[in-house]
């Protein structure tokens, strides 16, 4: 009876835990359906790792499961204003909208809320009360100074630090003494009474990492803080039970907490979920590697991709490559399919940190954008430009001309791959705009360097060979004719077989024309460029 009196004294208004067991009814889902969650803290910008984790969650749930967001805001000192909105907006921005969540106005969208931990305080009190009544929890009156003294003694004795075993000053305090101290107003928190023995091992099978052995947990962790809010460890166990999470996907920094979390589920009488611990994203730093850092790496923030104009689809497809390495081959073989048609296998995820490579991401992005229509490129780049680049937005005002420019070498078997992000577009197309092109600029013509030779090639071509009405084959045949007349080889292969017989080859000739008209050695298809520029602008440039 004393334990019940203690529990009622600490949590006088808490409902019996059975109330919540009955309230949160079993989900009506097909057999084998996955229920998982993204459980961030609203303490700053959303990390790209959160998008990665949410993508895995979405892949695992697809159409028949449930992916929900739970805001873990029990550490309210670190919470930033608008943090919840940032999280939900980021998921929507990346087409990873959860099935259930809480919005910035604390309105729940789902039947298993509240989806914000600070609003579930009474629920945690009910389960903490249950543990107190069963003798599996106790009030602890140790001050910060007491805990510092324990830690100092442990360090001097070269023992591991923590609140366990012989170091637990309040664990065996008589219940009547604890009641008296609480009535006297002594400050306290509530601790879990661990039944663990660190000399014993637990065997755990992680979905990604496979079989892992750990010593049993023997730490008497805090479960309810002095402000009445729970710690993460306790709250996540209660929440995942009531929300019926059956797969927890999280970073592998939490792997070491598995013994404690399984112990909490066991003592609370809950069935534990499966755990899948994702390896961290790594970055090359000098000769070594380190975790992608919020402080050091701008690409760790999801806002970076919007500012740079990297399409969300590019980011997601790059993350798919990290998740399952065979996705890249699948994508090459299935250009027109949704990435969600890929047969994702969570067990094939790497157990060690994946290298986060922006160069590779931009290569993926070039492939993604190459599949866009000119209209899609126009709409996306204009939307980005209106927010980030006024000059580009002005260039795109003439939609008809912009679409002609963006249609060059697009929609064919080998589309152009020169745009990796919308911030590339201005530099990619500016030479197509008369007011942006400096026809008197100093250009590099590659192989042909003699000015008189360059002028002669250009003059001969436009006076004798160029006809804007020619189709592409006729245009190219005339370029070969020009090459032959000027002492260059008609065929590149033939030139390579006998280079001393010619000044160069047809590619060198076309480069001269290309540079004269664009100022660049490398552009998309020159024939299409000339068709879009039109005869008047071509005359102006030569």
Kinemage of the C-alpha trace (Angstrom):
@kinemage 1
@onewidth
@group {chain A} dominant
@subgroup {mainchain}
@vectorlist {calphas} color= white
{ca unk a 1} P 0.000 0.000 0.000
{ca unk a 2} L 2.890 2.356 0.743
{ca unk a 3} L 4.047 2.260 -2.896
{ca unk a 4} L 0.529 3.151 -4.029
{ca unk a 5} L 0.459 6.053 -1.558
{ca unk a 6} L 3.789 7.245 -2.945
{ca unk a 7} L 2.513 7.002 -6.533
{ca unk a 8} L -0.677 8.916 -5.665
{ca unk a 9} L 1.330 11.587 -3.862
{ca unk a 10} L 3.592 12.155 -6.872
{ca unk a 11} L 0.889 11.813 -9.549
{ca unk a 12} L -2.431 12.612 -7.822
{ca unk a 13} L -4.300 13.434 -11.040
{ca unk a 14} L -2.914 10.697 -13.277
{ca unk a 15} L -5.444 8.344 -14.829
{ca unk a 16} L -4.962 4.615 -14.516
{ca unk a 17} L -2.769 3.484 -17.427
{ca unk a 18} L -5.523 1.106 -18.592
{ca unk a 19} L -7.463 4.170 -19.743
{ca unk a 20} L -4.872 4.777 -22.448
{ca unk a 21} L -4.554 1.101 -23.299
{ca unk a 22} L -8.261 1.155 -24.149
{ca unk a 23} L -8.195 4.569 -25.835
{ca unk a 24} L -5.496 3.759 -28.379
{ca unk a 25} L -7.174 0.882 -30.189
{ca unk a 26} L -5.334 -1.465 -32.536
{ca unk a 27} L -4.732 -0.060 -35.996
{ca unk a 28} L -6.736 -1.646 -38.775
{ca unk a 29} L -3.956 -2.496 -41.218
{ca unk a 30} L -3.081 -5.402 -43.525
{ca unk a 31} L -0.864 -8.080 -42.036
{ca unk a 32} L 2.794 -7.134 -42.272
{ca unk a 33} L 2.096 -3.414 -42.714
{ca unk a 34} L 4.834 -1.222 -41.259
{ca unk a 35} L 4.071 1.534 -38.767
{ca unk a 36} L 7.055 3.802 -38.326
{ca unk a 37} L 7.859 7.377 -37.434
{ca unk a 38} L 10.146 10.341 -37.790
{ca unk a 39} L 10.647 11.782 -34.312
{ca unk a 40} L 12.685 14.991 -34.522
{ca unk a 41} L 13.264 17.676 -31.924
{ca unk a 42} L 12.250 21.215 -32.995
{ca unk a 43} L 15.654 22.616 -32.074
{ca unk a 44} L 16.878 24.127 -35.340
{ca unk a 45} L 17.004 23.606 -39.078
{ca unk a 46} L 16.031 20.231 -40.524
{ca unk a 47} L 19.089 18.078 -41.262
{ca unk a 48} L 19.381 16.218 -44.561
{ca unk a 49} L 19.695 13.080 -42.425
{ca unk a 50} L 16.103 13.649 -41.327
{ca unk a 51} L 14.974 13.650 -44.948
{ca unk a 52} L 16.993 10.472 -45.497
{ca unk a 53} L 15.366 8.779 -42.513
{ca unk a 54} L 11.912 9.926 -43.623
{ca unk a 55} L 12.531 8.623 -47.142
{ca unk a 56} L 13.368 5.203 -45.713
{ca unk a 57} L 10.215 5.375 -43.598
{ca unk a 58} L 8.118 6.241 -46.641
{ca unk a 59} L 9.679 3.420 -48.659
{ca unk a 60} L 8.882 0.960 -45.884
{ca unk a 61} L 5.273 2.042 -45.459
{ca unk a 62} L 4.331 2.827 -49.077
{ca unk a 63} L 0.559 2.488 -49.561
{ca unk a 64} L -0.475 0.062 -46.818
{ca unk a 65} L 1.554 1.194 -43.802
{ca unk a 66} L 1.644 4.325 -41.651
{ca unk a 67} L 4.380 6.936 -41.495
{ca unk a 68} L 3.813 9.502 -38.767
{ca unk a 69} L 5.740 12.408 -37.293
{ca unk a 70} L 6.065 12.798 -33.541
{ca unk a 71} L 7.610 16.028 -32.278
{ca unk a 72} L 9.916 15.228 -29.373
{ca unk a 73} L 10.012 18.570 -27.581
{ca unk a 74} L 10.594 17.549 -23.969
{ca unk a 75} L 13.870 19.489 -23.935
{ca unk a 76} L 12.084 22.801 -24.150
{ca unk a 77} L 15.155 24.921 -23.407
{ca unk a 78} L 16.553 24.055 -26.859
{ca unk a 79} L 13.319 24.486 -28.835
{ca unk a 80} L 13.316 27.190 -31.509
{ca unk a 81} L 10.305 29.225 -32.555
{ca unk a 82} L 8.574 27.740 -35.566
{ca unk a 83} L 10.549 24.497 -35.247
{ca unk a 84} L 7.539 22.241 -35.783
{ca unk a 85} L 6.480 24.128 -38.905
{ca unk a 86} L 10.014 23.850 -40.336
{ca unk a 87} L 9.921 20.079 -39.901
{ca unk a 88} L 6.508 19.512 -41.483
{ca unk a 89} L 7.187 21.999 -44.300
{ca unk a 90} L 10.479 20.255 -45.120
{ca unk a 91} L 8.742 16.888 -45.438
{ca unk a 92} L 6.069 18.345 -47.711
{ca unk a 93} L 8.729 20.123 -49.779
{ca unk a 94} L 10.371 16.750 -50.450
{ca unk a 95} L 7.073 14.933 -51.176
{ca unk a 96} L 7.424 12.944 -47.943
{ca unk a 97} L 4.166 14.046 -46.357
{ca unk a 98} L 3.409 11.909 -43.271
{ca unk a 99} L 0.109 10.109 -42.793
{ca unk a 100} L -0.217 11.552 -39.286
{ca unk a 101} L 1.355 14.653 -37.705
{ca unk a 102} L 0.781 17.807 -35.649
{ca unk a 103} L 0.777 21.213 -37.342
{ca unk a 104} L 2.257 24.495 -36.102
{ca unk a 105} L -1.036 25.305 -34.330
{ca unk a 106} L -0.830 22.066 -32.307
{ca unk a 107} L -3.732 20.596 -34.275
{ca unk a 108} L -3.386 16.827 -34.649
{ca unk a 109} L -3.893 15.162 -38.025
{ca unk a 110} L -4.462 11.551 -37.001
{ca unk a 111} L -6.181 9.421 -34.377
{ca unk a 112} L -3.157 8.513 -32.224
{ca unk a 113} L -2.126 11.960 -30.985
{ca unk a 114} L -1.188 14.188 -29.440
{ca unk a 115} L 1.797 14.000 -31.806
{ca unk a 116} L 3.818 16.428 -29.698
{ca unk a 117} L 5.367 15.026 -26.543
{ca unk a 118} L 4.904 18.156 -24.441
{ca unk a 119} L 1.143 17.673 -24.911
{ca unk a 120} L 1.271 14.049 -23.679
{ca unk a 121} L 2.475 14.830 -20.163
{ca unk a 122} L -0.521 13.234 -18.436
{ca unk a 123} L -0.006 10.021 -20.411
{ca unk a 124} L 3.620 9.667 -19.209
{ca unk a 125} L 2.502 10.344 -15.651
{ca unk a 126} L 0.055 7.436 -15.840
{ca unk a 127} L 2.766 4.977 -16.886
{ca unk a 128} L 5.305 6.396 -14.433
{ca unk a 129} L 2.697 5.959 -11.733
{ca unk a 130} L 2.292 2.335 -12.796
{ca unk a 131} L 6.050 1.769 -12.426
{ca unk a 132} L 6.053 3.398 -8.976
{ca unk a 133} L 3.173 1.211 -7.809
{ca unk a 134} L 4.995 -1.909 -9.037
{ca unk a 135} L 8.291 -0.928 -7.395
{ca unk a 136} L 9.977 -0.409 -10.789
{ca unk a 137} L 10.566 3.304 -10.245
{ca unk a 138} L 11.394 5.580 -7.321
{ca unk a 139} L 11.833 9.255 -6.454
{ca unk a 140} L 15.420 10.481 -6.378
{ca unk a 141} L 16.385 13.484 -4.247
{ca unk a 142} L 20.005 13.780 -5.382
{ca unk a 143} L 21.000 17.347 -6.141
{ca unk a 144} L 23.276 18.296 -9.059
{ca unk a 145} L 26.069 18.583 -6.488
{ca unk a 146} L 25.363 15.054 -5.242
{ca unk a 147} L 25.552 13.712 -8.789
{ca unk a 148} L 28.809 15.586 -9.430
{ca unk a 149} L 30.281 14.074 -6.276
{ca unk a 150} L 29.231 10.562 -7.377
{ca unk a 151} L 30.802 11.143 -10.791
{ca unk a 152} L 34.052 12.393 -9.259
{ca unk a 153} L 34.236 9.353 -6.977
{ca unk a 154} L 33.633 7.027 -9.928
{ca unk a 155} L 36.360 8.696 -11.978
{ca unk a 156} L 38.815 8.482 -9.083
{ca unk a 157} L 37.978 4.796 -8.661
{ca unk a 158} L 38.287 4.369 -12.461
{ca unk a 159} L 34.770 2.986 -12.669
{ca unk a 160} L 32.224 3.783 -15.353
{ca unk a 161} L 30.101 6.809 -14.625
{ca unk a 162} L 26.354 6.785 -14.111
{ca unk a 163} L 23.661 6.142 -11.551
{ca unk a 164} L 23.724 2.392 -10.928
{ca unk a 165} L 24.450 -0.306 -8.359
{ca unk a 166} L 26.189 0.917 -5.210
{ca unk a 167} L 26.123 4.509 -6.472
{ca unk a 168} L 22.329 4.782 -6.305
{ca unk a 169} L 21.844 6.785 -3.110
{ca unk a 170} L 18.037 6.889 -3.321
{ca unk a 171} L 17.250 3.490 -4.845
{ca unk a 172} L 16.648 1.703 -1.553
{ca unk a 173} L 15.234 4.620 0.424
{ca unk a 174} L 12.247 3.437 2.512
{ca unk a 175} L 8.975 4.483 0.946
{ca unk a 176} L 7.760 6.257 4.079
{ca unk a 177} L 10.948 8.366 4.129
{ca unk a 178} L 10.454 9.293 0.482
{ca unk a 179} L 6.850 10.284 1.196
{ca unk a 180} L 7.950 12.448 4.111
{ca unk a 181} L 10.611 14.223 2.030
{ca unk a 182} L 8.135 14.950 -0.755
{ca unk a 183} L 5.636 16.354 1.748
{ca unk a 184} L 8.433 18.536 3.138
{ca unk a 185} L 8.901 20.029 -0.317
{ca unk a 186} L 12.267 18.465 -1.160
{ca unk a 187} L 12.948 18.621 -4.925
{ca unk a 188} L 13.065 15.258 -6.716
{ca unk a 189} L 12.868 13.486 -10.014
{ca unk a 190} L 11.602 9.966 -10.813
{ca unk a 191} L 14.039 7.224 -11.803
{ca unk a 192} L 13.535 3.841 -13.416
{ca unk a 193} L 14.681 0.955 -11.202
{ca unk a 194} L 16.671 -1.158 -13.618
{ca unk a 195} L 16.569 -4.945 -13.134
{ca unk a 196} L 19.656 -5.358 -15.331
{ca unk a 197} L 22.925 -7.106 -14.626
{ca unk a 198} L 25.837 -5.823 -16.764
{ca unk a 199} L 27.588 -9.166 -16.390
{ca unk a 200} L 24.840 -10.678 -18.525
{ca unk a 201} L 24.449 -10.176 -22.274
{ca unk a 202} L 21.407 -9.533 -24.399
{ca unk a 203} L 21.238 -10.635 -28.012
{ca unk a 204} L 19.544 -8.217 -30.379
{ca unk a 205} L 18.862 -8.513 -34.103
{ca unk a 206} L 18.915 -5.125 -35.758
{ca unk a 207} L 17.098 -4.926 -39.118
{ca unk a 208} L 20.120 -3.284 -40.766
{ca unk a 209} L 23.128 -4.207 -38.658
{ca unk a 210} L 22.135 -7.800 -37.947
{ca unk a 211} L 22.969 -9.655 -34.713
{ca unk a 212} L 24.461 -7.450 -31.986
{ca unk a 213} L 25.349 -8.347 -28.384
{ca unk a 214} L 25.201 -5.884 -25.493
{ca unk a 215} L 25.649 -6.006 -21.721
{ca unk a 216} L 22.324 -5.623 -19.942
{ca unk a 217} L 21.435 -2.108 -18.854
{ca unk a 218} L 21.810 -1.407 -15.130
{ca unk a 219} L 21.512 2.389 -15.182
{ca unk a 220} L 18.658 3.844 -13.144
{ca unk a 221} L 17.831 6.508 -15.694
{ca unk a 222} L 15.614 9.512 -15.057
{ca unk a 223} L 12.154 8.964 -16.514
{ca unk a 224} L 10.332 12.073 -15.215
{ca unk a 225} L 12.255 15.320 -14.793
{ca unk a 226} L 11.670 17.956 -12.115
{ca unk a 227} L 9.422 19.913 -14.522
{ca unk a 228} L 7.136 16.895 -14.854
{ca unk a 229} L 8.173 16.161 -18.439
{ca unk a 230} L 9.624 12.784 -19.397
{ca unk a 231} L 13.074 12.033 -20.729
{ca unk a 232} L 13.407 10.829 -24.313
{ca unk a 233} L 14.049 7.218 -23.277
{ca unk a 234} L 10.840 6.858 -21.272
{ca unk a 235} L 8.633 8.929 -23.575
{ca unk a 236} L 9.618 7.055 -26.717
{ca unk a 237} L 8.771 3.704 -25.136
{ca unk a 238} L 5.298 4.854 -24.051
{ca unk a 239} L 4.610 6.631 -27.334
{ca unk a 240} L 5.795 3.860 -29.640
{ca unk a 241} L 3.664 1.413 -27.686
{ca unk a 242} L 0.467 3.486 -27.789
{ca unk a 243} L 0.986 4.617 -31.382
{ca unk a 244} L 1.731 0.963 -32.240
{ca unk a 245} L 5.056 1.580 -33.911
{ca unk a 246} L 6.442 -1.767 -35.090
{ca unk a 247} L 9.618 -0.491 -36.755
{ca unk a 248} L 11.850 2.239 -35.331
{ca unk a 249} L 14.170 3.749 -37.952
{ca unk a 250} L 16.817 5.989 -36.413
{ca unk a 251} L 20.475 6.968 -36.516
{ca unk a 252} L 23.021 4.469 -35.242
{ca unk a 253} L 24.095 6.868 -32.485
{ca unk a 254} L 21.110 5.339 -30.690
{ca unk a 255} L 22.347 1.765 -31.069
{ca unk a 256} L 23.988 1.823 -27.631
{ca unk a 257} L 20.575 2.664 -26.095
{ca unk a 258} L 18.988 -0.563 -27.327
{ca unk a 259} L 19.549 -2.492 -24.038
{ca unk a 260} L 17.855 0.276 -22.060
{ca unk a 261} L 14.988 0.653 -24.498
{ca unk a 262} L 14.285 -3.061 -24.694
{ca unk a 263} L 14.391 -3.189 -20.905
{ca unk a 264} L 11.879 -0.362 -20.616
{ca unk a 265} L 9.501 -2.119 -23.018
{ca unk a 266} L 9.856 -5.342 -21.032
{ca unk a 267} L 9.284 -3.785 -17.589
{ca unk a 268} L 6.353 -1.721 -18.866
{ca unk a 269} L 4.794 -4.880 -20.277
{ca unk a 270} L 4.946 -3.731 -23.894
{ca unk a 271} L 5.870 -5.627 -27.024
{ca unk a 272} L 9.018 -3.985 -28.357
{ca unk a 273} L 9.249 -2.786 -31.968
{ca unk a 274} L 11.987 -3.821 -34.351
{ca unk a 275} L 14.893 -1.424 -34.637
{ca unk a 276} L 16.741 -0.341 -37.795
{ca unk a 277} L 19.789 1.801 -37.103
{ca unk a 278} L 20.950 3.862 -40.084
{ca unk a 279} L 24.651 4.549 -40.550
{ca unk a 280} L 25.526 8.257 -40.450
{ca unk a 281} L 26.312 10.336 -43.504
{ca unk a 282} L 30.040 10.967 -43.721
{ca unk a 283} L 32.129 13.600 -45.457
{ca unk a 284} L 35.748 13.582 -46.552
{ca unk a 285} L 37.737 15.966 -44.362
{ca unk a 286} L 41.424 16.140 -45.251
{ca unk a 287} L 42.722 12.595 -45.276
{ca unk a 288} L 39.961 11.273 -43.056
{ca unk a 289} L 36.190 11.201 -42.791
{ca unk a 290} L 33.739 12.695 -40.327
{ca unk a 291} L 30.001 12.946 -39.850
{ca unk a 292} L 28.142 15.540 -41.888
{ca unk a 293} L 28.016 18.479 -39.487
{ca unk a 294} L 25.276 21.041 -38.901
{ca unk a 295} L 27.924 23.541 -37.886
{ca unk a 296} L 30.489 23.003 -40.661
{ca unk a 297} L 28.578 21.826 -43.727
{ca unk a 298} L 25.916 24.018 -45.400
{ca unk a 299} L 24.672 20.999 -47.367
{ca unk a 300} L 23.550 19.381 -44.099
{ca unk a 301} L 20.582 21.797 -43.965
{ca unk a 302} L 17.617 21.041 -46.210
{ca unk a 303} L 17.225 24.770 -46.911
{ca unk a 304} L 20.540 24.676 -48.782
{ca unk a 305} L 19.013 22.651 -51.630
{ca unk a 306} L 16.183 25.118 -52.152
{ca unk a 307} L 18.585 28.076 -52.147
{ca unk a 308} L 20.888 26.393 -54.682
{ca unk a 309} L 17.960 25.264 -56.778
{ca unk a 310} L 18.678 21.534 -56.573
{ca unk a 311} L 15.377 19.795 -57.363
{ca unk a 312} L 13.897 17.701 -54.585
{ca unk a 313} L 13.751 14.728 -56.950
{ca unk a 314} L 17.528 14.968 -57.430
{ca unk a 315} L 18.115 14.945 -53.679
{ca unk a 316} L 15.787 11.993 -53.167
{ca unk a 317} L 17.333 9.963 -55.987
{ca unk a 318} L 20.811 10.611 -54.624
{ca unk a 319} L 19.645 9.456 -51.188
{ca unk a 320} L 18.192 6.350 -52.850
{ca unk a 321} L 21.671 5.609 -54.217
{ca unk a 322} L 23.030 5.813 -50.671
{ca unk a 323} L 20.239 3.624 -49.294
{ca unk a 324} L 20.503 0.825 -51.862
{ca unk a 325} L 23.503 0.878 -54.197
{ca unk a 326} L 21.647 -1.088 -56.888
{ca unk a 327} L 19.184 1.778 -57.349
{ca unk a 328} L 21.578 3.505 -59.771
{ca unk a 329} L 21.533 0.555 -62.184
{ca unk a 330} L 17.763 0.231 -61.814
{ca unk a 331} L 17.287 3.901 -62.630
{ca unk a 332} L 19.373 3.613 -65.840
{ca unk a 333} L 17.164 0.722 -66.912
{ca unk a 334} L 13.902 2.413 -65.856
{ca unk a 335} L 14.199 6.053 -66.866
{ca unk a 336} L 10.469 6.765 -66.914
{ca unk a 337} L 9.396 4.974 -63.724
{ca unk a 338} L 8.733 6.478 -60.323
{ca unk a 339} L 11.542 5.750 -57.893
{ca unk a 340} L 8.934 4.243 -55.568
{ca unk a 341} L 8.591 1.376 -58.021
{ca unk a 342} L 12.151 0.340 -57.127
{ca unk a 343} L 12.218 -2.788 -54.956
{ca unk a 344} L 13.832 -1.186 -51.912
{ca unk a 345} L 15.373 -3.571 -49.365
{ca unk a 346} L 16.187 -2.074 -45.969
{ca unk a 347} L 18.417 -5.051 -45.162
{ca unk a 348} L 20.749 -4.025 -48.002
{ca unk a 349} L 21.520 -0.681 -46.414
{ca unk a 350} L 25.177 -0.233 -45.492
{ca unk a 351} L 26.225 -0.854 -41.906
{ca unk a 352} L 29.010 1.740 -42.027
{ca unk a 353} L 28.762 5.456 -42.764
{ca unk a 354} L 27.901 6.352 -46.363
{ca unk a 355} L 30.002 9.056 -48.000
{ca unk a 356} L 27.906 12.141 -48.743
{ca unk a 357} L 29.334 13.480 -52.004
{ca unk a 358} L 27.930 16.715 -53.451
{ca unk a 359} L 29.728 16.114 -56.755
{ca unk a 360} L 27.901 12.807 -57.112
{ca unk a 361} L 24.617 14.418 -56.094
{ca unk a 362} L 25.004 17.033 -58.827
{ca unk a 363} L 25.739 14.288 -61.354
{ca unk a 364} L 22.517 12.589 -60.283
{ca unk a 365} L 20.741 15.941 -60.575
{ca unk a 366} L 21.974 16.436 -64.143
{ca unk a 367} L 20.428 13.081 -65.038
{ca unk a 368} L 17.176 13.959 -63.291
{ca unk a 369} L 16.867 17.360 -64.993
{ca unk a 370} L 17.775 15.815 -68.357
{ca unk a 371} L 14.466 13.928 -68.138
{ca unk a 372} L 12.488 17.158 -67.652
{ca unk a 373} L 10.585 18.738 -70.515
{ca unk a 374} L 11.514 22.294 -71.526
{ca unk a 375} L 8.267 23.467 -69.931
{ca unk a 376} L 9.181 21.774 -66.635
{ca unk a 377} L 12.667 23.308 -66.672
{ca unk a 378} L 11.160 26.706 -67.455
{ca unk a 379} L 8.567 26.559 -64.662
{ca unk a 380} L 11.006 25.299 -62.030
{ca unk a 381} L 13.816 27.708 -62.902
{ca unk a 382} L 11.441 30.683 -63.069
{ca unk a 383} L 9.952 29.826 -59.674
{ca unk a 384} L 13.448 29.618 -58.215
{ca unk a 385} L 14.627 32.790 -59.984
{ca unk a 386} L 11.731 34.888 -58.669
{ca unk a 387} L 13.032 34.247 -55.154
{ca unk a 388} L 16.783 34.085 -55.686
{ca unk a 389} L 17.881 35.646 -59.020
{ca unk a 390} L 16.110 38.710 -60.433
{ca unk a 391} L 18.325 38.786 -63.520
{ca unk a 392} L 17.400 35.248 -64.530
{ca unk a 393} L 13.727 35.945 -63.831
{ca unk a 394} L 13.922 38.915 -66.235
{ca unk a 395} L 15.610 36.741 -68.886
{ca unk a 396} L 12.750 34.255 -68.649
{ca unk a 397} L 9.999 36.841 -69.037
{ca unk a 398} L 9.788 36.068 -72.781
{ca unk a 399} L 8.460 32.568 -72.271
{ca unk a 400} L 8.229 31.722 -75.981
{ca unk a 401} L 11.908 32.446 -76.589
{ca unk a 402} L 12.995 30.871 -73.272
{ca unk a 403} L 11.230 27.643 -74.185
{ca unk a 404} L 13.018 27.566 -77.541
{ca unk a 405} L 16.345 27.975 -75.752
{ca unk a 406} L 15.542 25.347 -73.125
{ca unk a 407} L 14.258 22.929 -75.779
{ca unk a 408} L 17.677 22.713 -77.427
{ca unk a 409} L 18.869 19.099 -77.256
{ca unk a 410} L 16.056 18.114 -74.910
{ca unk a 411} L 13.565 15.266 -75.267
{ca unk a 412} L 15.770 13.131 -77.534
{ca unk a 413} L 17.577 9.840 -76.902
{ca unk a 414} L 20.633 11.627 -75.509
{ca unk a 415} L 19.354 14.801 -73.850
{ca unk a 416} L 21.656 17.583 -72.673
{ca unk a 417} L 23.077 17.210 -69.158
{ca unk a 418} L 24.517 20.637 -68.474
{ca unk a 419} L 22.088 21.771 -65.769
{ca unk a 420} L 22.527 20.372 -62.268
{ca unk a 421} L 20.573 23.040 -60.386
{ca unk a 422} L 18.414 26.037 -61.199
{ca unk a 423} L 21.226 28.370 -60.180
{ca unk a 424} L 23.127 26.962 -63.210
{ca unk a 425} L 20.494 28.037 -65.714
{ca unk a 426} L 21.540 31.674 -66.158
{ca unk a 427} L 25.124 30.830 -67.012
{ca unk a 428} L 23.981 27.912 -69.155
{ca unk a 429} L 21.735 29.974 -71.422
{ca unk a 430} L 22.994 33.578 -71.159
{ca unk a 431} L 24.904 33.407 -74.473
{ca unk a 432} L 21.577 32.867 -76.208
{ca unk a 433} L 20.459 36.367 -75.183
{ca unk a 434} L 21.774 39.231 -77.362
{ca unk a 435} L 22.022 41.670 -74.445
{ca unk a 436} L 24.091 39.178 -72.442
{ca unk a 437} L 26.450 38.134 -75.246
{ca unk a 438} L 29.674 40.086 -75.786
{ca unk a 439} L 30.537 39.495 -79.432
{ca unk a 440} L 33.815 41.366 -78.986
{ca unk a 441} L 34.980 39.200 -76.111
{ca unk a 442} L 38.286 37.364 -76.047
{ca unk a 443} L 37.346 33.780 -76.910
{ca unk a 444} L 39.350 30.566 -76.787
{ca unk a 445} L 39.040 28.671 -80.071
{ca unk a 446} L 40.943 25.566 -78.945
{ca unk a 447} L 42.980 24.067 -81.840
{ca unk a 448} L 42.638 26.937 -84.311
{ca unk a 449} L 44.485 29.929 -82.888
{ca unk a 450} L 45.419 32.092 -85.890
{ca unk a 451} L 43.073 35.087 -86.111
{ca unk a 452} L 43.210 35.302 -89.900
{ca unk a 453} L 42.438 31.592 -90.169
{ca unk a 454} L 39.490 32.000 -87.814
{ca unk a 455} L 38.142 34.960 -89.787
{ca unk a 456} L 38.585 33.077 -93.060
{ca unk a 457} L 36.721 29.992 -91.760
{ca unk a 458} L 33.827 32.130 -90.521
{ca unk a 459} L 33.672 34.285 -93.664
{ca unk a 460} L 33.810 31.288 -96.046
{ca unk a 461} L 31.180 29.362 -94.108
{ca unk a 462} L 28.589 32.104 -93.936
{ca unk a 463} L 29.167 33.408 -97.445
{ca unk a 464} L 29.317 30.061 -99.213
{ca unk a 465} L 27.784 27.270 -97.137
{ca unk a 466} L 25.284 28.418 -94.503
{ca unk a 467} L 21.599 28.158 -95.341
{ca unk a 468} L 19.125 28.479 -92.436
{ca unk a 469} L 16.631 26.340 -94.367
{ca unk a 470} L 18.929 23.269 -94.311
{ca unk a 471} L 17.950 20.283 -92.205
{ca unk a 472} L 20.481 18.968 -89.748
{ca unk a 473} L 22.069 16.432 -92.095
{ca unk a 474} L 22.496 18.945 -94.881
{ca unk a 475} L 23.905 21.447 -92.378
{ca unk a 476} L 26.486 18.924 -91.153
{ca unk a 477} L 27.426 17.810 -94.674
{ca unk a 478} L 28.164 21.441 -95.539
{ca unk a 479} L 30.297 21.750 -92.410
{ca unk a 480} L 32.324 18.794 -93.737
{ca unk a 481} L 32.553 20.451 -97.150
{ca unk a 482} L 33.908 23.585 -95.492
{ca unk a 483} L 36.431 21.538 -93.546
{ca unk a 484} L 37.685 19.901 -96.734
{ca unk a 485} L 37.964 23.243 -98.548
{ca unk a 486} L 39.947 24.753 -95.676
{ca unk a 487} L 42.400 21.820 -95.480
{ca unk a 488} L 40.762 19.987 -92.574
{ca unk a 489} L 39.698 16.335 -92.576
{ca unk a 490} L 36.015 15.575 -93.172
{ca unk a 491} L 36.032 12.653 -90.665
{ca unk a 492} L 37.506 12.593 -87.144
{ca unk a 493} L 38.481 8.907 -87.347
{ca unk a 494} L 40.267 9.457 -90.629
{ca unk a 495} L 42.159 12.408 -89.159
{ca unk a 496} L 43.285 10.377 -86.150
{ca unk a 497} L 44.673 7.730 -88.527
{ca unk a 498} L 46.718 10.300 -90.461
{ca unk a 499} L 46.949 13.582 -88.486
{ca unk a 500} L 49.963 14.996 -90.363
{ca unk a 501} L 47.976 15.174 -93.593
{ca unk a 502} L 45.541 17.817 -92.332
{ca unk a 503} L 45.346 21.047 -90.365
{ca unk a 504} L 42.755 19.388 -88.142
{ca unk a 505} L 39.308 17.828 -88.541
{ca unk a 506} L 35.674 18.857 -88.987
{ca unk a 507} L 35.255 19.153 -85.198
{ca unk a 508} L 37.852 21.911 -85.129
{ca unk a 509} L 35.988 23.751 -87.875
{ca unk a 510} L 32.646 23.486 -86.088
{ca unk a 511} L 34.324 24.662 -82.864
{ca unk a 512} L 35.377 27.877 -84.592
{ca unk a 513} L 31.776 28.526 -85.662
{ca unk a 514} L 30.497 27.500 -82.216
{ca unk a 515} L 32.845 29.849 -80.368
{ca unk a 516} L 32.154 32.722 -82.765
{ca unk a 517} L 28.415 32.421 -82.117
{ca unk a 518} L 28.385 31.501 -78.417
{ca unk a 519} L 31.763 32.413 -76.951
{ca unk a 520} L 32.077 28.823 -75.705
{ca unk a 521} L 33.840 25.668 -76.820
{ca unk a 522} L 31.240 23.402 -75.204
{ca unk a 523} L 27.532 23.903 -75.814
{ca unk a 524} L 24.535 21.783 -76.709
{ca unk a 525} L 23.839 21.007 -80.356
{ca unk a 526} L 25.179 23.835 -82.558
{ca unk a 527} L 22.624 23.294 -85.329
{ca unk a 528} L 19.755 23.774 -82.855
{ca unk a 529} L 21.460 26.817 -81.333
{ca unk a 530} L 21.707 28.466 -84.760
{ca unk a 531} L 18.053 27.697 -85.503
{ca unk a 532} L 17.003 29.435 -82.270
{ca unk a 533} L 19.343 32.428 -82.685
{ca unk a 534} L 17.994 33.114 -86.145
{ca unk a 535} L 19.701 34.672 -89.145
{ca unk a 536} L 19.578 38.282 -87.956
{ca unk a 537} L 21.289 37.545 -84.643
{ca unk a 538} L 23.833 35.282 -86.334
{ca unk a 539} L 24.735 38.115 -88.739
{ca unk a 540} L 25.058 40.478 -85.791
{ca unk a 541} L 27.487 38.139 -84.064
{ca unk a 542} L 29.762 37.539 -87.040
